[in-house]
C-alpha cells in the first residue's frame, strides 16, 4: 500500500510540474509569471512586516507609559 501511495504522489508532482511549465498561447508559462512577480511580492511583504513591527512597538511603548 505504501508503494502505491508514493506512486500516486509522484504522479501528482510530475503532473503539477508539467502544468506549471506548460507554455500558453502567448509563449509564457505560470512559472514565468511567478518569477516575474516574485520581487514585487517580496517588497510588499517587507513593507507589511515593517508596518506591523512599527505598530507593535508603538503599542508596547504606549503601554509602558
mmCIF file of the N, C-alpha and C atoms, coordinates in Angstrom:
data_MODEL
# 
_entry.id   MODEL 
# 
loop_
_atom_site.group_PDB 
_atom_site.id 
_atom_site.type_symbol 
_atom_site.label_atom_id 
_atom_site.label_alt_id 
_atom_site.label_comp_id 
_atom_site.label_asym_id 
_atom_site.label_entity_id 
_atom_site.label_seq_id 
_atom_site.pdbx_PDB_ins_code 
_atom_site.Cartn_x 
_atom_site.Cartn_y 
_atom_site.Cartn_z 
_atom_site.occupancy 
_atom_site.B_iso_or_equiv 
_atom_site.pdbx_formal_charge 
_atom_site.auth_seq_id 
_atom_site.auth_comp_id 
_atom_site.auth_asym_id 
_atom_site.auth_atom_id 
_atom_site.pdbx_PDB_model_num 
ATOM 1   N N  . UNK A 1 1  ? 0.817  -1.189 0.000   1.00 0.00 ? 1  UNK A N  1 
ATOM 2   C CA . UNK A 1 1  ? 0.000  0.000  0.000   1.00 0.00 ? 1  UNK A CA 1 
ATOM 3   C C  . UNK A 1 1  ? 0.860  1.252  0.000   1.00 0.00 ? 1  UNK A C  1 
ATOM 4   N N  . UNK A 1 2  ? 1.996  1.175  0.649   1.00 0.00 ? 2  UNK A N  1 
ATOM 5   C CA . UNK A 1 2  ? 2.895  2.324  0.733   1.00 0.00 ? 2  UNK A CA 1 
ATOM 6   C C  . UNK A 1 2  ? 3.471  2.683  -0.635  1.00 0.00 ? 2  UNK A C  1 
ATOM 7   N N  . UNK A 1 3  ? 3.794  1.674  -1.422  1.00 0.00 ? 3  UNK A N  1 
ATOM 8   C CA . UNK A 1 3  ? 4.356  1.927  -2.754  1.00 0.00 ? 3  UNK A CA 1 
ATOM 9   C C  . UNK A 1 3  ? 3.323  2.602  -3.638  1.00 0.00 ? 3  UNK A C  1 
ATOM 10  N N  . UNK A 1 4  ? 2.077  2.186  -3.538  1.00 0.00 ? 4  UNK A N  1 
ATOM 11  C CA . UNK A 1 4  ? 1.007  2.796  -4.317  1.00 0.00 ? 4  UNK A CA 1 
ATOM 12  C C  . UNK A 1 4  ? 0.822  4.268  -3.943  1.00 0.00 ? 4  UNK A C  1 
ATOM 13  N N  . UNK A 1 5  ? 0.897  4.555  -2.643  1.00 0.00 ? 5  UNK A N  1 
ATOM 14  C CA . UNK A 1 5  ? 0.757  5.927  -2.179  1.00 0.00 ? 5  UNK A CA 1 
ATOM 15  C C  . UNK A 1 5  ? 1.871  6.802  -2.749  1.00 0.00 ? 5  UNK A C  1 
ATOM 16  N N  . UNK A 1 6  ? 3.104  6.331  -2.703  1.00 0.00 ? 6  UNK A N  1 
ATOM 17  C CA . UNK A 1 6  ? 4.238  7.106  -3.233  1.00 0.00 ? 6  UNK A CA 1 
ATOM 18  C C  . UNK A 1 6  ? 4.164  7.258  -4.746  1.00 0.00 ? 6  UNK A C  1 
ATOM 19  N N  . UNK A 1 7  ? 3.645  6.257  -5.424  1.00 0.00 ? 7  UNK A N  1 
ATOM 20  C CA . UNK A 1 7  ? 3.486  6.350  -6.878  1.00 0.00 ? 7  UNK A CA 1 
ATOM 21  C C  . UNK A 1 7  ? 2.448  7.416  -7.236  1.00 0.00 ? 7  UNK A C  1 
ATOM 22  N N  . UNK A 1 8  ? 1.368  7.463  -6.494  1.00 0.00 ? 8  UNK A N  1 
ATOM 23  C CA . UNK A 1 8  ? 0.343  8.474  -6.746  1.00 0.00 ? 8  UNK A CA 1 
ATOM 24  C C  . UNK A 1 8  ? 0.861  9.883  -6.438  1.00 0.00 ? 8  UNK A C  1 
ATOM 25  N N  . UNK A 1 9  ? 1.595  10.028 -5.366  1.00 0.00 ? 9  UNK A N  1 
ATOM 26  C CA . UNK A 1 9  ? 2.175  11.330 -5.026  1.00 0.00 ? 9  UNK A CA 1 
ATOM 27  C C  . UNK A 1 9  ? 3.163  11.764 -6.100  1.00 0.00 ? 9  UNK A C  1 
ATOM 28  N N  . UNK A 1 10 ? 3.993  10.844 -6.561  1.00 0.00 ? 10 UNK A N  1 
ATOM 29  C CA . UNK A 1 10 ? 4.956  11.145 -7.610  1.00 0.00 ? 10 UNK A CA 1 
ATOM 30  C C  . UNK A 1 10 ? 4.278  11.552 -8.906  1.00 0.00 ? 10 UNK A C  1 
ATOM 31  N N  . UNK A 1 11 ? 3.212  10.857 -9.265  1.00 0.00 ? 11 UNK A N  1 
ATOM 32  C CA . UNK A 1 11 ? 2.475  11.199 -10.478 1.00 0.00 ? 11 UNK A CA 1 
ATOM 33  C C  . UNK A 1 11 ? 1.843  12.582 -10.359 1.00 0.00 ? 11 UNK A C  1 
ATOM 34  N N  . UNK A 1 12 ? 1.338  12.917 -9.186  1.00 0.00 ? 12 UNK A N  1 
ATOM 35  C CA . UNK A 1 12 ? 0.742  14.236 -8.975  1.00 0.00 ? 12 UNK A CA 1 
ATOM 36  C C  . UNK A 1 12 ? 1.795  15.337 -9.079  1.00 0.00 ? 12 UNK A C  1 
ATOM 37  N N  . UNK A 1 13 ? 2.979  15.088 -8.556  1.00 0.00 ? 13 UNK A N  1 
ATOM 38  C CA . UNK A 1 13 ? 4.064  16.073 -8.642  1.00 0.00 ? 13 UNK A CA 1 
ATOM 39  C C  . UNK A 1 13 ? 4.485  16.279 -10.092 1.00 0.00 ? 13 UNK A C  1 
ATOM 40  N N  . UNK A 1 14 ? 4.636  15.215 -10.830 1.00 0.00 ? 14 UNK A N  1 
ATOM 41  C CA . UNK A 1 14 ? 5.024  15.320 -12.234 1.00 0.00 ? 14 UNK A CA 1 
ATOM 42  C C  . UNK A 1 14 ? 3.963  16.081 -13.019 1.00 0.00 ? 14 UNK A C  1 
ATOM 43  N N  . UNK A 1 15 ? 2.691  15.788 -12.784 1.00 0.00 ? 15 UNK A N  1 
ATOM 44  C CA . UNK A 1 15 ? 1.605  16.500 -13.470 1.00 0.00 ? 15 UNK A CA 1 
ATOM 45  C C  . UNK A 1 15 ? 1.639  17.985 -13.114 1.00 0.00 ? 15 UNK A C  1 
ATOM 46  N N  . UNK A 1 16 ? 1.863  18.296 -11.848 1.00 0.00 ? 16 UNK A N  1 
ATOM 47  C CA . UNK A 1 16 ? 1.922  19.689 -11.410 1.00 0.00 ? 16 UNK A CA 1 
ATOM 48  C C  . UNK A 1 16 ? 3.060  20.452 -12.057 1.00 0.00 ? 16 UNK A C  1 
ATOM 49  N N  . UNK A 1 17 ? 4.219  19.831 -12.140 1.00 0.00 ? 17 UNK A N  1 
ATOM 50  C CA . UNK A 1 17 ? 5.374  20.481 -12.769 1.00 0.00 ? 17 UNK A CA 1 
ATOM 51  C C  . UNK A 1 17 ? 5.107  20.713 -14.252 1.00 0.00 ? 17 UNK A C  1 
ATOM 52  N N  . UNK A 1 18 ? 4.548  19.728 -14.913 1.00 0.00 ? 18 UNK A N  1 
ATOM 53  C CA . UNK A 1 18 ? 4.237  19.899 -16.336 1.00 0.00 ? 18 UNK A CA 1 
ATOM 54  C C  . UNK A 1 18 ? 3.203  20.997 -16.552 1.00 0.00 ? 18 UNK A C  1 
ATOM 55  N N  . UNK A 1 19 ? 2.204  21.084 -15.667 1.00 0.00 ? 19 UNK A N  1 
ATOM 56  C CA . UNK A 1 19 ? 1.168  22.098 -15.795 1.00 0.00 ? 19 UNK A CA 1 
ATOM 57  C C  . UNK A 1 19 ? 1.742  23.495 -15.589 1.00 0.00 ? 19 UNK A C  1 
ATOM 58  N N  . UNK A 1 20 ? 2.611  23.646 -14.597 1.00 0.00 ? 20 UNK A N  1 
ATOM 59  C CA . UNK A 1 20 ? 3.189  24.956 -14.294 1.00 0.00 ? 20 UNK A CA 1 
ATOM 60  C C  . UNK A 1 20 ? 4.139  25.421 -15.387 1.00 0.00 ? 20 UNK A C  1 
ATOM 61  N N  . UNK A 1 21 ? 4.852  24.497 -16.012 1.00 0.00 ? 21 UNK A N  1 
ATOM 62  C CA . UNK A 1 21 ? 5.832  24.878 -17.030 1.00 0.00 ? 21 UNK A CA 1 
ATOM 63  C C  . UNK A 1 21 ? 5.282  24.852 -18.445 1.00 0.00 ? 21 UNK A C  1 
ATOM 64  N N  . UNK A 1 22 ? 4.017  24.467 -18.614 1.00 0.00 ? 22 UNK A N  1 
ATOM 65  C CA . UNK A 1 22 ? 3.413  24.407 -19.953 1.00 0.00 ? 22 UNK A CA 1 
ATOM 66  C C  . UNK A 1 22 ? 3.262  25.819 -20.512 1.00 0.00 ? 22 UNK A C  1 
ATOM 67  N N  . UNK A 1 23 ? 3.667  25.995 -21.761 1.00 0.00 ? 23 UNK A N  1 
ATOM 68  C CA . UNK A 1 23 ? 3.588  27.299 -22.411 1.00 0.00 ? 23 UNK A CA 1 
ATOM 69  C C  . UNK A 1 23 ? 2.152  27.580 -22.858 1.00 0.00 ? 23 UNK A C  1 
ATOM 70  N N  . UNK A 1 24 ? 1.733  28.812 -22.676 1.00 0.00 ? 24 UNK A N  1 
ATOM 71  C CA . UNK A 1 24 ? 0.411  29.250 -23.118 1.00 0.00 ? 24 UNK A CA 1 
ATOM 72  C C  . UNK A 1 24 ? 0.489  29.757 -24.548 1.00 0.00 ? 24 UNK A C  1 
ATOM 73  N N  . UNK A 1 25 ? -0.625 30.283 -25.030 1.00 0.00 ? 25 UNK A N  1 
ATOM 74  C CA . UNK A 1 25 ? -0.681 30.797 -26.405 1.00 0.00 ? 25 UNK A CA 1 
ATOM 75  C C  . UNK A 1 25 ? 0.263  31.976 -26.605 1.00 0.00 ? 25 UNK A C  1 
ATOM 76  N N  . UNK A 1 26 ? 0.475  32.775 -25.547 1.00 0.00 ? 26 UNK A N  1 
ATOM 77  C CA . UNK A 1 26 ? 1.359  33.930 -25.676 1.00 0.00 ? 26 UNK A CA 1 
ATOM 78  C C  . UNK A 1 26 ? 2.832  33.579 -25.457 1.00 0.00 ? 26 UNK A C  1 
ATOM 79  N N  . UNK A 1 27 ? 3.149  32.325 -25.216 1.00 0.00 ? 27 UNK A N  1 
ATOM 80  C CA . UNK A 1 27 ? 4.531  31.882 -25.079 1.00 0.00 ? 27 UNK A CA 1 
ATOM 81  C C  . UNK A 1 27 ? 5.067  31.917 -23.662 1.00 0.00 ? 27 UNK A C  1 
ATOM 82  N N  . UNK A 1 28 ? 4.254  32.319 -22.699 1.00 0.00 ? 28 UNK A N  1 
ATOM 83  C CA . UNK A 1 28 ? 4.696  32.346 -21.314 1.00 0.00 ? 28 UNK A CA 1 
ATOM 84  C C  . UNK A 1 28 ? 4.058  31.188 -20.546 1.00 0.00 ? 28 UNK A C  1 
ATOM 85  N N  . UNK A 1 29 ? 4.595  30.927 -19.375 1.00 0.00 ? 29 UNK A N  1 
ATOM 86  C CA . UNK A 1 29 ? 4.039  29.870 -18.532 1.00 0.00 ? 29 UNK A CA 1 
ATOM 87  C C  . UNK A 1 29 ? 3.693  30.460 -17.167 1.00 0.00 ? 29 UNK A C  1 
ATOM 88  N N  . UNK A 1 30 ? 3.036  29.668 -16.355 1.00 0.00 ? 30 UNK A N  1 
ATOM 89  C CA . UNK A 1 30 ? 2.707  30.106 -15.000 1.00 0.00 ? 30 UNK A CA 1 
ATOM 90  C C  . UNK A 1 30 ? 3.984  30.352 -14.217 1.00 0.00 ? 30 UNK A C  1 
ATOM 91  N N  . UNK A 1 31 ? 4.992  29.522 -14.418 1.00 0.00 ? 31 UNK A N  1 
ATOM 92  C CA . UNK A 1 31 ? 6.264  29.688 -13.730 1.00 0.00 ? 31 UNK A CA 1 
ATOM 93  C C  . UNK A 1 31 ? 6.932  31.002 -14.115 1.00 0.00 ? 31 UNK A C  1 
ATOM 94  N N  . UNK A 1 32 ? 6.871  31.365 -15.396 1.00 0.00 ? 32 UNK A N  1 
ATOM 95  C CA . UNK A 1 32 ? 7.419  32.641 -15.839 1.00 0.00 ? 32 UNK A CA 1 
ATOM 96  C C  . UNK A 1 32 ? 6.733  33.805 -15.123 1.00 0.00 ? 32 UNK A C  1 
ATOM 97  N N  . UNK A 1 33 ? 5.425  33.725 -15.031 1.00 0.00 ? 33 UNK A N  1 
ATOM 98  C CA . UNK A 1 33 ? 4.651  34.775 -14.372 1.00 0.00 ? 33 UNK A CA 1 
ATOM 99  C C  . UNK A 1 33 ? 5.018  34.882 -12.890 1.00 0.00 ? 33 UNK A C  1 
ATOM 100 N N  . UNK A 1 34 ? 5.173  33.736 -12.239 1.00 0.00 ? 34 UNK A N  1 
ATOM 101 C CA . UNK A 1 34 ? 5.538  33.740 -10.827 1.00 0.00 ? 34 UNK A CA 1 
ATOM 102 C C  . UNK A 1 34 ? 6.925  34.340 -10.598 1.00 0.00 ? 34 UNK A C  1 
ATOM 103 N N  . UNK A 1 35 ? 7.881  33.992 -11.452 1.00 0.00 ? 35 UNK A N  1 
ATOM 104 C CA . UNK A 1 35 ? 9.232  34.519 -11.271 1.00 0.00 ? 35 UNK A CA 1 
ATOM 105 C C  . UNK A 1 35 ? 9.314  36.010 -11.575 1.00 0.00 ? 35 UNK A C  1 
ATOM 106 N N  . UNK A 1 36 ? 8.457  36.501 -12.470 1.00 0.00 ? 36 UNK A N  1 
ATOM 107 C CA . UNK A 1 36 ? 8.450  37.933 -12.759 1.00 0.00 ? 36 UNK A CA 1 
ATOM 108 C C  . UNK A 1 36 ? 7.844  38.732 -11.609 1.00 0.00 ? 36 UNK A C  1 
ATOM 109 N N  . UNK A 1 37 ? 6.833  38.191 -10.967 1.00 0.00 ? 37 UNK A N  1 
ATOM 110 C CA . UNK A 1 37 ? 6.130  38.917 -9.919  1.00 0.00 ? 37 UNK A CA 1 
ATOM 111 C C  . UNK A 1 37 ? 6.714  38.696 -8.527  1.00 0.00 ? 37 UNK A C  1 
ATOM 112 N N  . UNK A 1 38 ? 7.628  37.768 -8.365  1.00 0.00 ? 38 UNK A N  1 
ATOM 113 C CA . UNK A 1 38 ? 8.173  37.448 -7.048  1.00 0.00 ? 38 UNK A CA 1 
ATOM 114 C C  . UNK A 1 38 ? 8.849  38.649 -6.375  1.00 0.00 ? 38 UNK A C  1 
ATOM 115 N N  . UNK A 1 39 ? 9.703  39.418 -7.059  1.00 0.00 ? 39 UNK A N  1 
ATOM 116 C CA . UNK A 1 39 ? 10.316 40.571 -6.375  1.00 0.00 ? 39 UNK A CA 1 
ATOM 117 C C  . UNK A 1 39 ? 9.287  41.588 -5.879  1.00 0.00 ? 39 UNK A C  1 
ATOM 118 N N  . UNK A 1 40 ? 8.236  41.794 -6.653  1.00 0.00 ? 40 UNK A N  1 
ATOM 119 C CA . UNK A 1 40 ? 7.176  42.722 -6.232  1.00 0.00 ? 40 UNK A CA 1 
ATOM 120 C C  . UNK A 1 40 ? 6.500  42.214 -4.964  1.00 0.00 ? 40 UNK A C  1 
ATOM 121 N N  . UNK A 1 41 ? 6.212  40.920 -4.908  1.00 0.00 ? 41 UNK A N  1 
ATOM 122 C CA . UNK A 1 41 ? 5.571  40.342 -3.730  1.00 0.00 ? 41 UNK A CA 1 
ATOM 123 C C  . UNK A 1 41 ? 6.489  40.406 -2.511  1.00 0.00 ? 41 UNK A C  1 
ATOM 124 N N  . UNK A 1 42 ? 7.782  40.211 -2.730  1.00 0.00 ? 42 UNK A N  1 
ATOM 125 C CA . UNK A 1 42 ? 8.740  40.283 -1.620  1.00 0.00 ? 42 UNK A CA 1 
ATOM 126 C C  . UNK A 1 42 ? 8.765  41.689 -1.051  1.00 0.00 ? 42 UNK A C  1 
ATOM 127 N N  . UNK A 1 43 ? 8.788  42.694 -1.917  1.00 0.00 ? 43 UNK A N  1 
ATOM 128 C CA . UNK A 1 43 ? 8.789  44.081 -1.438  1.00 0.00 ? 43 UNK A CA 1 
ATOM 129 C C  . UNK A 1 43 ? 7.503  44.404 -0.689  1.00 0.00 ? 43 UNK A C  1 
ATOM 130 N N  . UNK A 1 44 ? 6.365  43.942 -1.191  1.00 0.00 ? 44 UNK A N  1 
ATOM 131 C CA . UNK A 1 44 ? 5.107  44.164 -0.480  1.00 0.00 ? 44 UNK A CA 1 
ATOM 132 C C  . UNK A 1 44 ? 5.142  43.498 0.893   1.00 0.00 ? 44 UNK A C  1 
ATOM 133 N N  . UNK A 1 45 ? 5.700  42.307 0.959   1.00 0.00 ? 45 UNK A N  1 
ATOM 134 C CA . UNK A 1 45 ? 5.805  41.595 2.229   1.00 0.00 ? 45 UNK A CA 1 
ATOM 135 C C  . UNK A 1 45 ? 6.707  42.313 3.209   1.00 0.00 ? 45 UNK A C  1 
ATOM 136 N N  . UNK A 1 46 ? 7.829  42.833 2.719   1.00 0.00 ? 46 UNK A N  1 
ATOM 137 C CA . UNK A 1 46 ? 8.740  43.577 3.585   1.00 0.00 ? 46 UNK A CA 1 
ATOM 138 C C  . UNK A 1 46 ? 8.071  44.830 4.123   1.00 0.00 ? 46 UNK A C  1 
ATOM 139 N N  . UNK A 1 47 ? 7.349  45.540 3.264   1.00 0.00 ? 47 UNK A N  1 
ATOM 140 C CA . UNK A 1 47 ? 6.640  46.739 3.712   1.00 0.00 ? 47 UNK A CA 1 
ATOM 141 C C  . UNK A 1 47 ? 5.597  46.403 4.772   1.00 0.00 ? 47 UNK A C  1 
ATOM 142 N N  . UNK A 1 48 ? 4.890  45.313 4.576   1.00 0.00 ? 48 UNK A N  1 
ATOM 143 C CA . UNK A 1 48 ? 3.879  44.890 5.538   1.00 0.00 ? 48 UNK A CA 1 
ATOM 144 C C  . UNK A 1 48 ? 4.518  44.539 6.876   1.00 0.00 ? 48 UNK A C  1 
ATOM 145 N N  . UNK A 1 49 ? 5.649  43.835 6.843   1.00 0.00 ? 49 UNK A N  1 
ATOM 146 C CA . UNK A 1 49 ? 6.337  43.449 8.077   1.00 0.00 ? 49 UNK A CA 1 
ATOM 147 C C  . UNK A 1 49 ? 6.825  44.694 8.810   1.00 0.00 ? 49 UNK A C  1 
ATOM 148 N N  . UNK A 1 50 ? 7.423  45.633 8.086   1.00 0.00 ? 50 UNK A N  1 
ATOM 149 C CA . UNK A 1 50 ? 7.904  46.855 8.723   1.00 0.00 ? 50 UNK A CA 1 
ATOM 150 C C  . UNK A 1 50 ? 6.753  47.636 9.352   1.00 0.00 ? 50 UNK A C  1 
ATOM 151 N N  . UNK A 1 51 ? 5.643  47.744 8.640   1.00 0.00 ? 51 UNK A N  1 
ATOM 152 C CA . UNK A 1 51 ? 4.480  48.456 9.152   1.00 0.00 ? 51 UNK A CA 1 
ATOM 153 C C  . UNK A 1 51 ? 3.952  47.789 10.420  1.00 0.00 ? 51 UNK A C  1 
ATOM 154 N N  . UNK A 1 52 ? 3.850  46.469 10.393  1.00 0.00 ? 52 UNK A N  1 
ATOM 155 C CA . UNK A 1 52 ? 3.344  45.732 11.540  1.00 0.00 ? 52 UNK A CA 1 
ATOM 156 C C  . UNK A 1 52 ? 4.282  45.858 12.731  1.00 0.00 ? 52 UNK A C  1 
ATOM 157 N N  . UNK A 1 53 ? 5.585  45.758 12.504  1.00 0.00 ? 53 UNK A N  1 
ATOM 158 C CA . UNK A 1 53 ? 6.543  45.900 13.599  1.00 0.00 ? 53 UNK A CA 1 
ATOM 159 C C  . UNK A 1 53 ? 6.475  47.293 14.213  1.00 0.00 ? 53 UNK A C  1 
ATOM 160 N N  . UNK A 1 54 ? 6.343  48.312 13.380  1.00 0.00 ? 54 UNK A N  1 
ATOM 161 C CA . UNK A 1 54 ? 6.227  49.670 13.903  1.00 0.00 ? 54 UNK A CA 1 
ATOM 162 C C  . UNK A 1 54 ? 4.967  49.826 14.751  1.00 0.00 ? 54 UNK A C  1 
ATOM 163 N N  . UNK A 1 55 ? 3.864  49.270 14.309  1.00 0.00 ? 55 UNK A N  1 
ATOM 164 C CA . UNK A 1 55 ? 2.625  49.344 15.084  1.00 0.00 ? 55 UNK A CA 1 
ATOM 165 C C  . UNK A 1 55 ? 2.758  48.621 16.415  1.00 0.00 ? 55 UNK A C  1 
ATOM 166 N N  . UNK A 1 56 ? 3.392  47.467 16.400  1.00 0.00 ? 56 UNK A N  1 
ATOM 167 C CA . UNK A 1 56 ? 3.558  46.690 17.633  1.00 0.00 ? 56 UNK A CA 1 
ATOM 168 C C  . UNK A 1 56 ? 4.462  47.431 18.604  1.00 0.00 ? 56 UNK A C  1 
ATOM 169 N N  . UNK A 1 57 ? 5.565  47.968 18.120  1.00 0.00 ? 57 UNK A N  1 
ATOM 170 C CA . UNK A 1 57 ? 6.471  48.687 19.022  1.00 0.00 ? 57 UNK A CA 1 
ATOM 171 C C  . UNK A 1 57 ? 5.819  49.952 19.565  1.00 0.00 ? 57 UNK A C  1 
ATOM 172 N N  . UNK A 1 58 ? 5.023  50.638 18.742  1.00 0.00 ? 58 UNK A N  1 
ATOM 173 C CA . UNK A 1 58 ? 4.304  51.819 19.226  1.00 0.00 ? 58 UNK A CA 1 
ATOM 174 C C  . UNK A 1 58 ? 3.306  51.436 20.319  1.00 0.00 ? 58 UNK A C  1 
ATOM 175 N N  . UNK A 1 59 ? 2.598  50.354 20.119  1.00 0.00 ? 59 UNK A N  1 
ATOM 176 C CA . UNK A 1 59 ? 1.637  49.891 21.122  1.00 0.00 ? 59 UNK A CA 1 
ATOM 177 C C  . UNK A 1 59 ? 2.342  49.512 22.425  1.00 0.00 ? 59 UNK A C  1 
ATOM 178 N N  . UNK A 1 60 ? 3.488  48.864 22.335  1.00 0.00 ? 60 UNK A N  1 
ATOM 179 C CA . UNK A 1 60 ? 4.236  48.483 23.530  1.00 0.00 ? 60 UNK A CA 1 
ATOM 180 C C  . UNK A 1 60 ? 4.748  49.718 24.261  1.00 0.00 ? 60 UNK A C  1 
ATOM 181 N N  . UNK A 1 61 ? 5.217  50.698 23.523  1.00 0.00 ? 61 UNK A N  1 
ATOM 182 C CA . UNK A 1 61 ? 5.716  51.909 24.166  1.00 0.00 ? 61 UNK A CA 1 
ATOM 183 C C  . UNK A 1 61 ? 4.586  52.670 24.846  1.00 0.00 ? 61 UNK A C  1 
ATOM 184 N N  . UNK A 1 62 ? 3.396  52.675 24.239  1.00 0.00 ? 62 UNK A N  1 
ATOM 185 C CA . UNK A 1 62 ? 2.254  53.350 24.841  1.00 0.00 ? 62 UNK A CA 1 
ATOM 186 C C  . UNK A 1 62 ? 1.798  52.633 26.113  1.00 0.00 ? 62 UNK A C  1 
ATOM 187 N N  . UNK A 1 63 ? 1.913  51.320 26.150  1.00 0.00 ? 63 UNK A N  1 
ATOM 188 C CA . UNK A 1 63 ? 1.509  50.565 27.320  1.00 0.00 ? 63 UNK A CA 1 
ATOM 189 C C  . UNK A 1 63 ? 2.482  50.785 28.483  1.00 0.00 ? 63 UNK A C  1 
ATOM 190 N N  . UNK A 1 64 ? 3.740  51.020 28.195  1.00 0.00 ? 64 UNK A N  1 
ATOM 191 C CA . UNK A 1 64 ? 4.743  51.204 29.241  1.00 0.00 ? 64 UNK A CA 1 
ATOM 192 C C  . UNK A 1 64 ? 4.613  52.570 29.904  1.00 0.00 ? 64 UNK A C  1 
ATOM 193 N N  . UNK A 1 65 ? 4.065  53.525 29.207  1.00 0.00 ? 65 UNK A N  1 
ATOM 194 C CA . UNK A 1 65 ? 3.948  54.872 29.792  1.00 0.00 ? 65 UNK A CA 1 
ATOM 195 C C  . UNK A 1 65 ? 2.643  55.073 30.492  1.00 0.00 ? 65 UNK A C  1 
# 
